[in-house]
Each structure stands twice: as structure tokens, then as C-alpha cells.
Amino acid sequence: MFEKFGEFDSVEELNRAAAAQKAEGDEEALILLAQENGIDKEEAEDYMDGVVDELANASMAAIGKLKVEAEQLKLDGVLVDWKEEIVKECIDHEGMARAVRRKGKRLCDCLATMLRFAFENKVQVSDEVVKATKVTHNGKEEPMRGPVYLGMPNRRQVKELARKYYGVEGTK
């Protein structure tokens, strides 16, 4: 991740690097820069051709970073949902997008805070619900046995945890 061009601390840094590649006429390097930062090849081509004035805005830069990090983490299940809530916050709030882009801030660490929250706030599932649940175990369906504890932050909590991790206030 960020092997060739390094990690950028802001969209402005990313755009300066893109401008340098464009000034040199190095479209291949510009495309590599974009792809390393989760930005589509077509966006880099549009920038090179002068269709747009900059490679990325704050939201694009943040969402690109999240995309690259998520691919590296091979996210699945609820972790994808949590990441998508962060993406939505980046679209809705420029302050969040700028915070996500900061050097040293990692999706992995943000998701870890959410997982910790889930673990520390688990509650016991009703015995009635557990008894009504069938699970496949060793290829055979059988009743679930309890007790079962479950914890999962809701959407509001995911947003709050992400804001806290990335150091953003006032994006409610």
C-alpha cells in the first residue's frame, strides 16, 4: 500500500504530486499515482487531458484511501458495512474526508475500535431466541445452544466511533 509514491497527508499533497506528473507529461506515472491512491484510471486520464482541474477532491481522496485499505484487509460481512458508513461520512462531510486522508490514520485501526466496542458492549441474546435458532454443525442442523452473547454497534455508533478515531467533531 502506497509503495511507489508514499502516503499523502492531504488531498493537496496528492494533487501536487499529480500536478508534477502532469507537468512532466508522464501519464503512466499519473495513472499509477491515481491507482495507488484508489482513484480510477479514467479520473487520471481526465486530469491529464485537462477535463478537470485537479486529480481529486477531498472526498475522492479519502474514499480512494479507504478503498485501497479495504482491499488490502480483504473485508467481508459487517466490516464492509462499517467501512461504507465511513465512506458516507466522507461524502457528507469534508472534515471527515480530510481526516481520513491524514497520514498515519488507518481503516484497520478504526475498524478495530469498532470491533472492541462490539465486544465490550455485547448483551445476552434471549434464551427463547437462541432455542428457536437452528445452526448447521458438523454438516447436521441442530438447535443452537446458549448462552449466546452478541454485540454490534448501530449506524449512529459506527459514525461516532469513526469520528472519534479520525479526530473529527461536529459532523453529525
N, C-alpha and C positions, 0 to 999 in steps of 0.2 A: 504494500500500500504506500503510495507516494514515493516510490523508489527513485524515479528519474528526476523529478522536479522538486521533490520535497513537499512538506506540508505547509500550506499557507495559513496565515493568521487572520486573513480578512479577504473579502471579495476584491478589495482594492489591490492587494498584493497579487492575487490571481490575475486580475485584469492587467496589471503592469507586466507580469510575465508573458501574458498573451500578446500584449502590445509589442513587446520586444521581439517575439517570434514573427509577428506580422510585419514589423519594420524590416526584418531580415529577409522577408519573403519565404520563410520556412513553414509552408503549410503542413508538411508532415509532422514537424515538431509541435506546431499549434494543435493539430488533431491529437497527438499523443498527450499533450498537456491537458486538453479537454477531457479525454477519456480517462486519464489517471485521476481526474477530479470528478468523475461521474457525469460529465456533460457530453451530450450526444455529438457525434462527428458532424452532423448536419448543422449544429449550432456553431461549431468551429468554422465550418465552410462559409456559413452566412457572415460570420465576423470577418473572415479573410477577404470575402468578396465585397465588404462594405455595406451589406444589407442591414446590419445592426452596428451600433457604435461601440459596443463592448461585448466581451465574450459572455459575461454572466452578470446577473443582478444578485442581490443578497440572497434571495430565496433560492435561485438556481444553484448558487454556490453551496449553500447549506444542504439542499436536497441531494445534490451530487455527492457531497461528502458522505451523507447518510447512506446513499445507495452503495458506494464503494465499501463502506464499513459493513453494511448488512450482507453484501455478497461474500466478504471475507469470513464473516461469522456464520454463514450458511443458516440464516434464521428460518424458523418454521413456527407454525402454530401461533400462540398468543404473542410471542415475541415479535412477529411480523405486525400484529395489530398494534402493539405498543410503539413500534418504530413508525408506523403510519400516523399515529396520533402526534408524534413529534414532527413529522413532515407537515401535517395540517397546521400545527402551530407556526412552523416556519413560513408557510404560505400566508397565514392570517396576521402574523406579527413580525415585522422586520427586525425588531430587537432580538427575538428568538433566533431568527435566521443568522444574524450576526454572531450571536453567542455560540451557536452550533458550529460555525465555521472556525472558531478560535483554535489556535494550535494547542494541542495537549488535551482537548476535550474529546472524549471517545464515546461512541454509541455503546460499546461494550460496558463501560463503567456506568453509564446512565441506566442501561438495562439491568445491571447488577443491583443498583439501588432499588429498582422496581421489584426485582426478584426477592431481595431482602425484605422489602415491605410486605410482599405477599406471604413470605414465610412467617414473619413476625406478627402478622395480623390474621392468621388462619383461625377459623372457627370450626367447631364440630358440626358436621352435617347431621341432620335429624336421623335418628335410628330408623324411622319409618321410610325415609327416602333411601337410605342405604339398603334396607331389606328389600325394597321394590326394585333395586338396580341389579341387573344381570350383567356379568362380565365373562369374557372368554379367558379361561385359564387352562394352560396345557391342552389347547385345542378343544376344550369342552366348556359349554356355557353353564355357569353356576351362579348362585346368589352372591352378591358382594358381601364381604364380612367387614364388620366395623370394630372399633370406631374409625370413622374417616374424618380427617380434618382438611379443610380447603381454605385457601386464601388467595385472593386475586384483587389487585386494585381496579377500581372502576375507571371510566374515562376521565372524570374530573381529577381523580387521584393521580392517574398517569401524567396528565398535564402538569399538575402541581409538582410532582416528583421530577419531571423533566426540567421545569423552570428552575427548581431549586438546584439541581445538578449543574445546569448550564449557567447559573447565576443571573437569571432574568427575573425581574419584578414587574408587576403591573401589566401583564399580558392576558389577563382574564378576559 
